[in-house]
Amino acid sequence: MKLTNLNIFLQLGMSLQGMCDELRAGKEIGELLLAVTIPREWLAAFLWQTQDMGHYLKESREKANDLLTTINEIYSPRRVETAKPTQSEEVTWLVRGVGDFQLAFEREHRNLAVFTVTPKGTRDTAILIENPQEDFTEAQRKVLPDQFVADLKQAARCLVFEVPTACAFHTCRATESLILAYYKVLSKHDWAHKKKDWKIYIEQLVVEGAPKKITSRLDEIRDMDRNSYVHPETNVTREEAPILYTLCAAVNYYMADEIVRLTT
């Protein structure tokens, strides 16, 4: 997944139009260089932005590269040192290059699928997609299990892109891995019981002295029929997924905070 910077497409179009408006034979070399400088930069930005889109913008990228090559020829020391005014063939090459690129992009831009990620409550969608662990303090992040972070990232992305059942699945998996890490810190040993489910997790956390603000919240999540979220016949709604994610986020924060307190 790559964030598409639509501003690059806008700026490229505007700069190419501005260049064409300024082009005419007889202009001094300095004026020509000034006219092509900004389009040169935006063409390079366009090629960088679309480097993973070759399958969809094959001809557009070829034409953009051809146009950039023409502009770079104008920038070459050999051309600049001649100090010749703008030649009519240079104007023709540039205008034709812009036209060829525009036609290719007009045909191929329909292949691009650009979606707008809608807000998820008050949460920053960019953080959810890339770094959902930023909800934790620096000290807490140091004690988070790798499996927890992996599942948290999957859960957050599923929340953003509205895949609610997968969001619930990974949210519960992340929380379970943190429960086991917290239990290990409390008991001073790995999980020793044969059975693994949230009911016995909560019972053993109570035995080990976990505060009620943690066990009661875990029990609330369990009461939401957490086990049904991993069953193939159950589909979680878009309304349910953010609730579960938020409930787990709170208890995960408290568990991480307790781990920090008990290990430092």
Secondary structure, DSSP 8 states (H G I E B T S, - for coil): -----HHHHHHHHHHHHHHHHH--TT--HHHHHHHHHHHHHHHHHHHHHTTT-TTTSHHHHHHHHHHHHHHHHHHSHHHHHH-----HHHHHHHHHHHHHHHHHHHHHGGG--------BTTB-HHHHHH-GGGGS-HHHHTTS-HHHHHHHHHHHHHHHTT-HHHHHHHHHHHHHHHHHHHHHHHHSS----S--SHHHHHHHHHHTT--HHHHHHHHHHHHTTGGGGGSTT----TTHHHHHHHHHHHHHHHHHHHHHHHH-
